[in-house]
Amino acid sequence: MPKLKTKRAAAKRFRKTANGFKRGQSHRRHILTKKPSKRKRQLRREMQVHETDVNRIKQLLPHA
């Protein structure tokens, strides 16, 4: 049986936590000068991955 390989793109986007997986928010990379401080502050939070997507992420990250 071959080794299980991790999808590196998914490994860079998701982190395993005790309760599931965390993901970062989009719209936080560039063109930040025109966005209000409140919106940028709220984008700092990391969000939980929705429970319907957890099985798909587990396939992409077999060792997580």
N, C-alpha and C positions, 0 to 999 in steps of 0.2 A: 504494500500500500504506500503511495507516495506521501511525502510530507504535505501538511496543510499550509498553504501560504496566505499571509495576510494581505488584503488589498490596501496598498500604501496610501491611496487617496482617502480611503475611509479612516485609516489610522490617524491621519492628520486632521480630520474634521470632527471625530467623535472621541469622547473619553468615557471609560467605564466608571460608574459610581456604585455606591451600595444599592441605590434604588433603580438603576437602569443606566442610561447613557446621557451625557451632556453634549450639547452642540452650541456653537457660537452663533451670533446674530449676523445677518447680512447687512449691507449698506453702511459699513463701518470702515471701509478701506480708503476711500478718497472722496473728493468734493465735500469736505467736512466744513468748509468755511460758511457755506450757505445754510447749513442745518442748525437749528436752534440748540442751545446747550441742553435743554430738557430732553430732546430727542437723542442726542449723543450719549447723555448719561443713561437713558433707558436702554440703549443698545449695548451698553457694557455688560449687562447681565448675560449669563449663560442660561440656556433654556433646557428643559428636559426633552428628550426625544419622545414623540408621541408613541403610545403603547402599540399602535398598529404597525409601526415601523421597526420595532425592536427586533423581531425575528429576522428581518432582512439585514439589519446591522450585525446581528450575531453570525450570519453566514459570511459577511464580509470580514469580520474580525473573529476568527475561530478560537483564538487564544485569549480573548478578553473575558 
